[in-house]
Amino acid sequence: MWSTRTADGLVVRAPAKVNLFLEVLGKRPDGYHDLATLLVAVSLYDTLEFKEDRSKAFGLDLVPQPEPAPREDRPPLSTGPENLVCRAAELLRRRTGHEGGARVRLHKRIPLAAGLAGGSTDAAATLFGLNRLWRLGLTRERLAELGAELGSDVPFFFSAPSAWCMGRGEIVTPLRLGGPLWLVLACPPAGLSTAAVFQALTVPAEPVDGTAVRSSVARGDVEETGRRLFNRLQPVAERLCPPVAEVARLLAGCGAAGSLMSGSGTTLFALCRGPEEARRIASQVLSAREKMISRAYVVRSCC
Ligand code: C5P
């Protein structure tokens, strides 16, 4: 996570993530699923500006979006106590006894309910930012533990840019990328709830093994990684949200090294051999089927 001091506070940049591999190993007694997943942080960022508030209150403001993305069918983001930024601040205050206040301005760029962990990265950035702003002195490990209470993907962001994650997703083993990855993200206009996707899933009798993709990513072998991309949740999301299947077919025909849905959807990505190929595929995707895609981004893996 990246942060910089300003005159009266600090700014934190919160990256999105994609899953290059996601297998479901079983259903747990607590209702969650055990996963094996390979996560990579990418260069699509929310930014959060933190300032101390002398009134000791905590407040969240959204930077107004210049123009809504066309054809978007997603509920607006709330700034109330259920927002993960507010929940992260509240958790930090409760656990440390800190009584100071803060004002956060969130510039939201990562699409909601898109499988890109937009809410989780904001939660991680809030723990990270307030820990610095309030000089609490918590370690990254402690922040990641607190993050796990807020969402399964939150701890990853304290080990980003890439990691192999197990358990609910909160057991994180950092993984070094053998080289930069270039991706085109293609977002259908509608989102999906993670809980709904997991609920509709049949747990596989024989899970797919992720050892091969893990080592191809570590070697920087994009062709092999492209062949090994896998997401157990994709067929479920395609059933629940047919545009996911349409975008998947579109990306599969673009000539990229591979393509896949990220997380529980609905964003899909094409894994490209470099920035030129990524730019070509992004414009091909947008002009070919613009009605089924509301946003497309060329991104690279974070360093
Ligand atoms: O942890 P998070 O709040 O992001 O999870 C949202 C929902 O997704 C959970 O309530 C659960 O239904 C489902 N989930 C799951 N197994 C996981 C992660 C999430 O079943 N490993």
Boltz pocket constraint, residues with backbone or C-beta under 6 A from the ligand:
constraints:
  - pocket:
      binder: B
      contacts: [[A, 31], [A, 32], [A, 33], [A, 34], [A, 35], [A, 150], [A, 151], [A, 152], [A, 153], [A, 167], [A, 168], [A, 169], [A, 194], [A, 195], [A, 196], [A, 198]]
      max_distance: 6.0
